Amino acid sequence: MKVKKIKIGIKSVKSVLEDFANSAEAVEKGEKVKSERAIYFESIEGFRKALTVKRLELLHTIKEKHPESINELARLAGRDIKSIATDVKILESLGLIDMKKTAAGGNKLTPTVEYGKIGLEIAV
């Protein structure tokens, strides 16, 4: 299995914009810019709202049980389908879940987690 490296951090909007400006300047000069898959939140509170205990449990369930659909994930998690679908959309938008079409299922989507750890980096 391919392992995805995702960095999660806390940074101010100003800091993120400075990083972007520095990268744009380097590209303009023809320099190589290191590509990094990262998700940044402006505060610990924002991080906690996005990665709730229930959403982290979903990541674990997907990783360990390999559900073949959102319906199966809801059954495995013991939660209603509407809240699972909402949480999956949020986790997918953060890049923490991939939704893959199944070979035999046509339009059926399978949630996948292709990593074993999430690291959190906090600047002080």
N, C-alpha and C positions, 0 to 999 in steps of 0.2 A: 504494500500500500504506500502510495505517495504521501509524504508528510508535509503539511502546510505550516509555515512559520508565520505567526501573526503576533505583532507587538501591540500591546494595549497600553496606552499611557494617558497621563493627565498633563495637559498643556493649555496655556491661555490662547485665546484667538490671536492675540498679537504675536505670540511665539510661532504659531502655525503659519501665519502670514509671512513672518520673517524667513522661516524655513523655505516657504514657497518662492519668495523673492530671491533668496540665495540660489536656489536650484535653477530658477529661470535665468539668472545672471550667468551661471556656469554653463548652461546650455547655449546661451547667446555667444559665449566665448569659445564654444566648440569643445568644452570639457565634458568628460563623462560624469554622469550623475548616478549615484548608487540608488537602485530601485529598492524600496522597502515596503512591505505590506504592513500597514499600521492603522490602528483605530485610536483616535485621540478624543478624550472628553475634556471639557473645560473645568470640571470639578469632580471630586469624589462622589458627590450627590448624583451628578449626571451618570457616572459610571454605575452606581448602585441602582438607579432607575432603569437603565438599559439591561444590565446583567443581574437580574433578580435571582433569588435562590431557585425559583421554579424554572426559569430559563436555563440555568446551569444544570439542573436536574434533567431537563430535556436533552441538552447536549450529551450528557452521560448516557441517557437511555438510548439515544440514536447511535452513539459510539459502541455501546455494548450489545444492544438487542437487534440492530439493523432492521428497523421497521420498513416495510415495503410501501407504506402510504401514510398520509396524515391521519387517516382513520385508525390505522393500526397503532400509530404513535399515541393517539388519544387513549386508546384502549390500554396500552402498556403503561401509560402514565396515570391512568385512572382519573382523567380530566375530560371536560367537555370539548368537543371538536372546535367550537368557535374560539375558545381561549387558546387552544393549541395552535390553530391556524394563525391567530394574531401573533403569538410568540414566535412561531416559525418565520413569519414574514419579517419581524424585527431582527431576528438572528440572521436571516438570510441577507437583509439589507446591510448588516454589519460585516458580512463576509464570514460568519462563523458556521453557517450551514450552507451546503450546496444542495440544490434541488435538481435531481437527474431524472431524465425520462427513462423508464424501464423499457427493455428491448421488446418484451411481449405485451406491455400494457398500453401501447399507443400514446395517449395523452397523460397517462398515469405518471405522477411524479413521486420520487423516492427521496426522503431527506437523508443526507449523508454528512458525516463529520470525519474529516480526513487528517486529524491530528490528535495527539494525546495530552497536550498541555497547553495552557494559556498562561503567558507571563505578563505580569503587570509592572510597568515602570512608572515611577512617580518622581518628577524633578522637584528638588527642594531649593 
